[in-house]
């Protein structure tokens, strides 16, 4: 099953740079992208969690018409989570303002026991205050993960009160057709994101 495939590891192999046309557009070859192509593309999940202002956040309706970058992680993560957030934030600072305005970055915690709305907001503000942070009960977050076609995160046995959380280490990129044609694994660089984001914003995927 696809959910099993996408949820079995914290690490996903990276994809190297590929040749690209000079100008983003709807007719460029898929090989231009530096993310990993997903066939068939994955539908954007439908779930409601709680944002960092403690208000309900309906992912589907709140991100309609935007390119949506969705990542499941946690604020105590020692590597992949801060690296993904840093690289995306750095890329958004590089692309034209009109491109950045069409992108929403959504971070869903996989560690609600430690990641309160306040904690998530403070952590995301280290990268970009525009990033959307979501939390909720363990059951609600698990349902959101399954809706996104990944297995729920797993908590390691605590040592001296501390623990790590195993989670999918890639970012879903849902384009404006509400489908993720690409995922971005660990190892995706700031330059890769800055290259691909204008393509994603201007993309018009053919019917499949």
N, C-alpha and C positions, 0 to 999 in steps of 0.2 A: 504494500500500500504506500501511497505517496507520503502520508503522514509519518509512517515509520521511516521512510527514507530520509525525510527532512529533519527528523527529530532524534537521530541516533548518536549525534556527536556534537561536542562543543567546538570542534574545528572542522572547517570545510576548506578544501584546497583552493588556493588563489588562482586567478586567471591573469595571464600576462597581457601586456598592452597589445592591441591589434591596430591594424591600419585603419584610418578614418578619412572621410572626405573633409574638405576644408570648411564647409559650412553645414551646420545642422539642417536637416530637412526631412520631409516625410518619405522621400524616395531613396534614402541611403540604404546600403546593405546592412543586414543585421550584424555582420562581422565587425562593424564599426564599434560596437559596444565593448566595454571592458568588463562588464559584469557577466555573469553566467546566464545564458539563455535557458528559459524554462518552457518545456513543451510537454503537454499543452500548458498554456499560461494558467496561473492560479487566480481564482476570483478573490477580490478584496473581501475579507471576512466582515460579518455583521455582528457587532457586539457593543455593549454599553458598559463602560467602566467609569471611574471617578477621576476627574482631572485635578490638577494641583490647587485649584480654587475650591475644591470639594463639591464641584458641580458634576452632574451626569454628563458623560461625553459619549455621544453616538458616533462611532468611527465612520460609518457609512455616510451619514448625512453631513457631518462636519467636514469631511474631506472631499465631498463631491465636487468635481471640476478641477481638482488639484492633482499634481503628481504627489503621491504619498509614500514616504519612506518609513516603514514600520519595522521596529526592532524590539525584541523581547530580551531584557537583560536586568541587571541589578546594580545598585550604586556602590556596593562593596566589591564589585568585580575587579580583579587585579590587572586585567589586560584587555580583552576584546571590547568590553563595553566602553570604557573611556576612550580607547583608540578609535573605534567607529565614530563616536560622537565628536571627537576632536577633528577627525578628517572630514566629516560631513560639514561641520561648522566652518572649517577653514576653506573648504571648496565653495560654500555659499557666499563667503566674503569675497571670493574671486570672480564669480560669475556676474553678469550684468544684473542690476537690481530688478529688471523686469522678469528675468528668469527666476531669481530667488523668490519673488513674490508669488510664483505659481507652484511653490513646493511647500508641503507640510511634513515636518519630521515628528513622528510619534514614537515615544519610548514607553513601553509597558514593563513595569517591574515584574520580575519573577520571584521577588523576595518581599512580599507584603508585610511580613512580620517586622522587618526593620525599615522598609521603605514607606514611610508615611508620605502623605501629600507634601508636607513641608520639607522633608528630607529630599524627595525627588526634585522638587522645585529648586532647592538650593544647589543640588548637584548639577542639574541641567543648566542652570545659570552660569556655571563655570565655562560652558561651551557656547551656548546661544540662548538668550532669554525667549526667543521665539519658539524653541522646541516645546512640544506638547508632552507632558508627563501624565501617565495614567496608572492608577492603582485600584485595588479592590480586594475582595476576599480571595482566599486561595481557590475556592471553587469557581468564582467568577473569572479569575485569571486563567485557570486551567481550561475553562470552557472557551475563552478567547484564543488560547493557544491551539486547541483542537479545531476551532473555526478557521484558523490560519493554516491548518494542515501540518502542524508540528506537535510532537508529544509534549505533555506538560513537563516543566522543569523539575529536576530532582535535587534535593538538599543533601549534602554530605553530612556524615556524622559529626556533630559539633565537637570541637577540641578547645577546651578552656572558654567555652561560650561562643567561639567564632566558628564559622563554617563557610564553605563555598557552595555555589548553586550551579549545577550543570544545566546548560540551556543551549538552544540553537544559536550559533555564533554568526549568523548572516542577517543582512538587511533585505527585506522585501521591497521592491520598487514597483508600486502600482501606478500605472500611467492613467491618463484621463478617461480611458475606457473601463476603469475599475478592474483591471487585470494586471497581475504581476507577470510580465514577460521576462523579467530578469531578477536575479538575486545577487547580492554582493557579499562575498564571504570575507572572513578574516584575511588580512593581507591586502585588501583594497586600499589604495593610497589616496591621499588628498588630490593628487594629479588625476587619478582615475575618475574620481567623483566630478572634479571640475570639467573634465572632458565629456562625461556622459550626461550630466544634468541638462545642458541645453538641448541635447538630442531628445531626452525624455519629455521635456516640456513641449517640444515641437512635433513630437511623434504622432503619427496617424496610422495605427496598426491596421493592416488589411484584415477583412473578415476571414476567420479560419473555420 
